[in-house]
């Protein structure tokens, strides 16, 4: 549950997702929050919050955020969840496959994020993020060293 002043970071990653940026920009007056948008290669220029296209690191923006609204890419999703930030994630319907929907459906079902399936549900998704507590994501323990060790043992016989 978000109790402090809402500071929203919106990110589309390395591509463009004008529909998401425009949807958030339209909602800004009703959100009663501060925010900034990373718009990538997008053509739509937000008018209600500051924006930038790319940055060497998004860490400073994540550190200031109390809520992240993002495209459904794997890299961004995992970065936000590892940081323990509340995440409203929107799958980009313009992507050539639906891997984002596959990822987001599982992560939402597990309670790690809020999956906004359609942009007309974005305001409700943000309100939900304000009122619930999401599960903290714990990445699985990496066991690749055990696989490599077993391989080496079997190879040296």
C-alpha positions as CSV (number, residue, x, y, z in Angstrom):
1,X,0.0,0.0,0.0
2,X,1.3,3.4,-0.9
3,X,1.1,5.9,1.9
4,X,3.6,8.5,1.0
5,X,3.2,11.1,-1.7
6,X,3.0,9.4,-5.1
7,X,6.0,9.9,-7.3
8,X,5.5,8.0,-10.6
9,X,8.2,6.9,-13.0
10,X,6.9,5.8,-16.4
11,X,9.2,3.9,-18.7
12,X,8.8,2.3,-22.2
13,X,12.4,0.9,-22.3
14,X,14.3,0.9,-25.6
15,X,11.4,1.0,-28.0
16,X,8.4,3.2,-28.3
17,X,4.9,2.9,-26.7
18,X,3.2,6.2,-27.5
19,X,-0.2,4.8,-26.4
20,X,1.1,4.3,-22.9
21,X,2.7,7.7,-22.7
22,X,-0.4,9.4,-24.0
23,X,-2.7,7.5,-21.7
24,X,-0.6,8.5,-18.6
25,X,-0.3,12.1,-19.8
26,X,-4.0,12.3,-20.1
27,X,-4.5,11.0,-16.6
28,X,-1.9,13.3,-15.0
29,X,-4.3,16.0,-13.9
30,X,-6.4,13.5,-12.0
31,X,-3.6,11.6,-10.4
32,X,-2.5,14.2,-7.8
33,X,1.1,12.9,-8.1
34,X,4.4,14.0,-9.4
35,X,6.2,12.1,-12.1
36,X,8.6,11.8,-15.0
37,X,8.4,9.8,-18.3
38,X,11.0,8.0,-20.2
39,X,9.6,7.9,-23.8
40,X,12.2,6.1,-25.8
41,X,11.8,6.6,-29.6
42,X,8.2,7.7,-29.2
43,X,6.6,10.4,-31.3
44,X,4.1,11.6,-28.6
45,X,5.5,14.4,-26.5
46,X,3.9,14.6,-23.0
47,X,2.7,18.0,-21.9
48,X,1.8,17.4,-18.2
49,X,5.0,15.9,-16.8
50,X,8.7,16.2,-17.7
51,X,10.1,13.6,-20.0
52,X,13.4,12.3,-21.5
53,X,14.1,9.8,-24.2
54,X,17.0,7.8,-22.8
55,X,19.5,8.0,-19.9
56,X,22.8,6.2,-19.1
57,X,21.0,4.6,-16.1
58,X,17.4,4.6,-14.9
59,X,18.6,3.9,-11.3
60,X,18.1,7.6,-10.2
61,X,14.5,7.5,-11.5
62,X,13.7,4.2,-9.8
63,X,15.2,5.5,-6.5
64,X,12.9,8.5,-6.6
65,X,9.8,6.5,-7.6
66,X,7.1,5.3,-5.3
67,X,5.3,3.6,-8.2
68,X,6.5,2.5,-11.7
69,X,4.3,2.3,-14.7
70,X,6.1,0.3,-17.5
71,X,5.8,-1.6,-20.7
72,X,5.8,-5.3,-20.2
73,X,9.3,-6.1,-21.2
74,X,11.2,-8.8,-19.2
75,X,14.3,-6.6,-18.4
76,X,12.3,-3.7,-17.0
77,X,9.8,-5.9,-15.2
78,X,12.6,-7.8,-13.4
79,X,14.6,-4.7,-12.6
80,X,11.6,-3.0,-11.0
81,X,10.6,-6.2,-9.0
82,X,14.2,-6.7,-7.8
83,X,14.0,-3.2,-6.4
84,X,10.8,-3.9,-4.5
85,X,8.9,-1.2,-6.2
86,X,5.2,-1.3,-6.9
87,X,4.7,-1.9,-10.6
88,X,1.8,-1.3,-13.0
89,X,2.8,-3.1,-16.1
90,X,1.1,-2.7,-19.5
91,X,1.8,-5.2,-22.4
92,X,2.5,-3.4,-25.6
93,X,0.0,-4.7,-28.2
94,X,2.3,-3.5,-31.0
95,X,4.9,-6.1,-30.1
96,X,5.2,-8.9,-32.8
97,X,4.6,-11.7,-30.2
98,X,2.7,-11.9,-27.0
99,X,5.6,-12.9,-24.7
100,X,4.8,-9.8,-22.6
101,X,1.3,-11.1,-21.8
102,X,2.7,-14.5,-20.9
103,X,5.1,-13.0,-18.4
104,X,2.7,-10.4,-17.0
105,X,-0.1,-12.9,-16.5
106,X,2.1,-15.2,-14.4
107,X,3.6,-12.4,-12.4
108,X,0.2,-10.8,-11.7
109,X,-1.3,-14.1,-10.7
110,X,1.5,-14.5,-8.2
111,X,0.8,-11.0,-6.8
112,X,4.1,-9.4,-7.8
113,X,2.6,-6.7,-10.0
114,X,-0.6,-5.2,-11.4
115,X,-1.2,-6.1,-15.0
116,X,-3.1,-3.5,-16.9
117,X,-4.4,-5.4,-19.9
118,X,-5.9,-2.5,-21.7
119,X,-5.0,1.2,-21.4
120,X,-8.6,2.2,-20.6
121,X,-8.1,0.3,-17.3
122,X,-4.9,2.3,-16.4
123,X,-6.5,4.7,-14.0
124,X,-8.1,1.8,-12.0
125,X,-4.7,0.0,-12.1
126,X,-3.0,3.0,-10.5
127,X,-5.7,3.3,-7.9
128,X,-5.3,-0.4,-7.1
129,X,-1.6,0.1,-6.7
130,X,-2.3,2.9,-4.2
131,X,-4.5,0.6,-2.1
132,X,-3.0,-2.9,-2.0
133,X,0.3,-4.4,-1.0
134,X,2.0,-6.5,-3.6
135,X,4.2,-9.5,-2.8
136,X,7.9,-8.9,-2.7
137,X,9.7,-10.8,-5.6
138,X,12.4,-13.2,-4.5
139,X,14.5,-14.4,-7.4
140,X,15.1,-18.1,-7.4
141,X,18.6,-19.2,-6.3
142,X,20.9,-19.7,-9.1
143,X,22.2,-23.2,-9.3
144,X,24.2,-23.0,-12.6
145,X,27.4,-23.7,-10.7
146,X,26.1,-27.1,-9.6
147,X,25.2,-28.0,-13.2
148,X,28.7,-26.9,-14.4
149,X,30.4,-28.8,-11.6
150,X,28.4,-32.0,-12.4
151,X,29.3,-31.6,-16.1
152,X,33.0,-31.2,-15.3
153,X,33.0,-34.2,-13.1
154,X,31.4,-36.4,-15.8
155,X,33.7,-35.0,-18.5
156,X,36.9,-35.7,-16.6
157,X,36.2,-39.4,-16.1
